[in-house]
Amino acid sequence: MPPLRTALLQSSGRLSDVAANLKTLDEAAGRAAQTGAGLIVCPELFLTGYAIGDDVARLAEAADGPSAQAVADIAVRHGLAVVYGYPERDGDTVYNAAQLIGPDGSRLANYRKTHLFGCFEQEAFTPGDEPVVQAELNGLRIGMMICYDVEFPENVRAHALAGTDLLLVPTAQMHPFQFVAESLVPVRAFENQMYVAYVNRTGPEGEFEFVGLSCLAGPDGVARARAGRGTELVVGDVDPEFLAASRANNPYLRDRRPGLYASLV
């Protein structure tokens, strides 16, 4: 299989302006497609902004709502898959969600954040209860989680045991926790033998200061792409052959002794 060129859109867009953020995504998807990318990943709550406060209820949409159709149109127009963060409404319940749309416009996967961070998220959203959500794309098994989820090693290990090749992590990582992007994410990729695309917001937004530093980390713990602190589109390759060779040479998953870990749960 050829590598999957993956674009990371590091942007905070415009707060509470879904139309403007869809336009930003459309433009970025066009640039990504010109590089040969088959996938573009946006940050957490990209469609609405993160610091939306009481606007959560007004801006939340169903997984198959009008914004999903707009993103599907973008995916088809540029011929690439899209992952975007958004507040998902399901009846009276609202989730912090991320959705994967295929290059043909089909809805491939929808993930609801399982570990909510801080007072805003815990008051505004209901936590999801499905830790491993996957889809197939270009011969790769794609997994999804959101921001704080990746900081729990059990979460990522569950994906490794389920065969995830590329873990997509839309993120709203804020100051002073930049070490997560700089150090923890590459370690997660190495210890679980997978690629991890960690895609952050950037700059000030309400009471938050997002740190950027989005990265595509490989199974060797090396960043294939790394953004700075500002708005940026960076691109890196997910190479199935390199992944297979790395897994053959790294014994972590083979040398596990699950019988010793019962106390963890």
N, C-alpha and C positions, 0 to 999 in steps of 0.2 A: 504494500500500500504506500502511496506517496505521502509525504508529510502534509498535515493540515495546517495551513498558514492561519494564524489566529491573531486578530486585532483587538487591542485593549483600548477602549475609549475612556480616558481619564477626564471626566468633566462633571461639573455640578449642574450644568444647564441653568434654567431659570426657575426660581422658586414658584410653585403653584401654577406654572404655565405649561400645560401638557402639550399644546400645539407647538410652542416654541421648542420644546425638548424633542418632539418628534421630528421637527425640521432639522435640529442639530444631529440627530441620529441618522436621518436620511443623507445629509451631507457627508457625515463620517463614514457611513456604509459605502457610499460611492468612492471615497478615497481609499478605503480598505480594499474594495473589490479591484481597484486599479493596481494594487500591489500583489494580487493573486490570492487574497485572503478568502477562505471559505467560511469563516466564522468571525463575528464581532461581538464583544462582550461589553456591556454597560455596567455602571455602578449600581449599588443598592438604591432603591426608590428613585431611579433615574427619571421616570416619567413625570414625577410630581415635585421632586426635591425632598430632602430629608426633614428639614426643620419646618414642617407644615402645621404643627400644632393641631388646633381644632379643625383644620381643613381636611384631616384624614378622612372623616366620614363623608364629606362632600366629594372628594376626589377619588375615593376607592371605586374600582370597577370590577366587574366579573372577569374571570379568566378568558372568556370568549367575548368580551365587550368591545366597544368601538376602538379603543387603543390597540387591542390585540389585532384587530383587522388592519389598522393602520400600519402596525409593525409588520404584519404579514405582507402587505403591499410593498413595503420597503425591502423586505427579504427577497421577494420575487423580482422586483425591479433591478436589484443589484446582484442577484444570483448567489446569495450567501445566507448562512444561518445567523440568527440574532438572539442574544440573551439580554433581557432587560429587567430591571427591578421596578416594582410597582406595588401600591396598596391594593390587595385583592378583597373584593366584597363577595361573600357567600351568604346570602340571606342577611341576617343581622350581625354576622360575624365578619371582622376585618383581619386579614393576615398581612404580614410583611412578606411579600412573595417575589419570586423571579420566574420568568417563563422563557423557554427555549422554543423558538419558531424556526422551522426548517427552511431551506432555500426554495422550496416549493410552496411556502406559505402555511404549511401544516403545523399544528400545535403539537410539539414532540414531548414536552415535559413541563410541569408546573410544580415548583417547590415552595413550601411555606416555612419560613425561618423557625427553627425549633428552640433556639436559645435567644431570648430577647434581652437586649442590653439596656440598662439604665431606666430611669423613671418614665421617660417619654414613650419608649417602646412598650414597656410593661403595662402602661395605662392605655395606649392606643391600639394595641394589637393582641390577638390571641395566638399563643404559640402553636406551631404545627406539630404533628405527632408522627410524621413519616421521615425518619432520618436519612434513608437512602433512596433517592429518586434518580433514575438513570434513563438514558435514551441512547439510541445508536445514531451515529453521524459519521459518514465517510469511513466506515469500517471500525470506528473507535467507539468504546463505551464511555459515554459522557455522564458525569455525575454533577450534582448541583448542591450548593449550600450557600449561606449568606453570612458574611462578615464574622460576627462573634462565634458562629458555629465552628469555624475552622480552628478556633483556639482550644477546642476540646479534643484531645488526641483520640478519644474513643470514637468520635464522629468520623474522623478521616480514616481511621483503621477499619471501621465498618465498610467504608467505600472500597478500601484496598481488598478486603476479603470478598467483596461482591464483584471485584474485577474492574473497577473504574480505571480507565486509562488517563482521562483528562478531567480534572475536577475544576468546575467553574465557580468562582466565589465573588459575586458582586458585593461591594463593600462600601461602608461609610466609616472608614478608620480615621479617628481624630487624634489630635495632640492631647497627651504626650505619649501615645502608644505606638509610635512609628516603628519601634523594634519588631512589632508583629510583621509588618511588611518587609523590613530589612532582614530579619533573622529567622523568625518562626516559620514563615511560609516556605522558604527553601528547605528548611529542616523537615517540615511535614512532607514535602515532595520526596525527599530522600528516604526518610524512614518508612514510607508507604509505597515507594517505587511507582510513582505516577507523575504526570505533569499537573501543575496547579496554576490556574490563571486567576490572579487576585487583582480585582479592578476597582479602584478607589475613586471617591469624590475628591475635590480639591478646593482649597481656599476657605474663607469665612462664610458661614451660613447660620444666621441666628446666633445662638450661643455657642455654636460649634466651630472648630477650626480643623478642617480636613487636611491630611498631610500628603495626599497623592502617593507617590512611590509604588504605583501599580507594577506588577511583575508577572512574567510567565516563567515559573521555575520548573526545571527538569528533574528527572529521577536521580540525577547526580548531585542535586542541591545547587546547581548553577542557574542563574537567571538568564534565560534566552532573550528576554526583553525587559527593560526597566525604564519606567518613566521618572521624571523629576517631580517637582512640587506643583507645577502649573497644569493648565489644560493641555492635553497632548493625546495623540494617537500613536501607539507603538505596536509593532508587529513582530511576532516570532513564530517559529515552526514547532509543531508537535510531531515528532518523528517516530512512527510505530516500530521501525527497525531498531533504532537506538533504545527505545523503551524495552523491547524484547531482550536485547543484549544486556541491558542494565539489570533487568529482573533475573536473568540467568546467572549473573555474577554476584548479586547481592543476596545474602542468605536470611535477611530479617524475617520475611514471612515464612520461609521454610523452617527456620529454627525456633519459631514460637513454641511455647509449651502452655497451651490454654488451660490445662488442668491446674496450673499454679495461680491462675488469675481470677479464680472464683470470687475472691474477696473484693474485687473491683466493683462488683454489682450486687 
